[in-house]
Amino acid sequence: MPLKTQKLKKSRKLKESSKRWILRQLNDPYVEKARMDGWRSRAAYKIIEVDEKFKIFKKGKFVVDLGAAPGGWSQVAAKKVGQGNVLGIDLLEIDPVPGTKFIQQDFLAEDAHEIIISEIKELQKQNKNPNKTGLADVILTDMAANTTGDKKTDHLR
């Protein structure tokens, strides 16, 4: 894929850190490749590479994706394990991904554990899976603390 370099227009009033992030996104070949391949994010390639090396996804297994937004990892997982076997959880609202159930929830909340188990049990019932324990076979996370743009603060977080 040929590299292209884009610049920002001068009229935008953005913080310097925001400008750097936008420029990285505009010039990142994996962002463009993900868009062309139909993935929600460039992170899809990370989980595909992990799966190629460690074979974490198998048909019929149940996957929980903690911190699922924007849904790239859940999208890959649903393709690998089958429709209806992926549960994504995030504080942010996530656009639907075929074959995936999303919950807008803080997974650290007191009731989150029970909600996650009941949702997995429901998915297992719907898929007529003999394992109705509410346990996941794979737990994924690509979470990181929210960033402020200040290098020192972000490093500490």
N, C-alpha and C positions, 0 to 999 in steps of 0.2 A: 504494500500500500504506500503510495507516494506521500512523503511528508509535506505538509503545508503549514505555513505560519500565518496566523491571523493576528491583527492588532485591534485594540479597542479604540472606539471613537473618542475624541477628546471631550465631547459634550457631556458624557456621563459623569456624575458626581458620586464617585465611589471611594471607599476607604482603600488605602494601598493594598491591604491584605485581600480585600475582595477582588481588586483588579488582578492580583497575582493568581488567585484561584480561578477566575474566569479565563484568564489567558492559558493556564495549565489545561483546563477543560477543553478550550477551543483547539489547542495544539496537541492534545493527547490522541495518538492513533487508536488506542483501545476504546476510547469514548466513541469515536466514529465507527469503529468496527462493531461495537456492541449495538449501536443504533442500526447499522446495516443488517446485522444478524438477528435482530428482533429481541435482544436482551434489554432488560430495564436499566442495567448499569454495567460498567466495566468490571465490577466485582464478580460478575458471572464467570469470567475467565479464571479468576482465582479459585473458585470452588470446583470448576471443571478440572483444573490442574490437580487439585488436592484429591479429587475422586479418581483421576487416572492413576495417581501414584498409590493411594491407599485403599481404593475400592470401597468407599464408605456407603455408597448407595446401591441397594439391591431392590429389584421389583417386589412390591408388597410390603416393604418396611415402612414404618411411620417416622416422620421427621418433624421436629420442632425447631423453628428458626426464631431465636430470641434476637430482638432488635432488627426485625425483618425489613424495615423500610429501606429502599424503595421497592424491594421484592425480587431483586435479581437472583439471590441465592435460592429463595423459595421457588422461583420460576424454573431454575435448573433442577432442583430437587424433585419437583412435580413431574418433570419430564423423565427423570431417571427412575423414580420409585413407583410412579403411576398416579393417576388422577385421584384426588380425595384422600391422599395419604400425607399431606403436609399441612401443618398448623404454624402460622406465622404470628408473632406477637411484637407489638411496638407501641410506643407512646404516640406516635404519629399515625394519622389515618393513611391507609394504603389502598391504592386502586386495586380492584380485584384481579387475581391471576387465575386463569382456568385451572381447576383441580386443586386449589389451595383455599384453606379457610384462614381468614385473618381476624385477630382480636386486637382492638385498640385498648391496651392495658399496660400498666407498669408491672413487669414480671416480679418486681421486688415487693409489691403490695402484699399485705397479709393474706388476702383471699386468692391471690394469683395461683398458688399451687393447686388448690381445689378446682379452680376454673380450668386450668390447663389440663388436668387429669380428666375432668368431665368432658371436655371438648375432644380429647383424644379417644376416650371411650365411645363417644358419639360417632366419630369418624370410623372407628373400628367396627361399630355396629352397622353403619351404613354400607361398609365395604364387605360385610359378612366375613370378617377376619376372626378366626378362632381365638386369637389373643385379644380379649376384651379387658385387659388389666388396666388400661389407661397409661401404660408405660410406653415411652418413645424408644425406638431403636437407635435413632441418631438425634443428637442435639447440636445445632449449629449456632454460632454467634460471630458477628463481625462488628460488635458494638465498640464504640469509643465515646469518651466524654464529649459533650458539646464544646466547640471551640469558640474563643472570643476574638481571635486575631492577634492577641498579645502573646508572643512566643514564650515568655517566661511563665505566664499564667497557664497557658495551654500545656506546657511541658509538665508543670506540677500536677495538673489534672490527669 
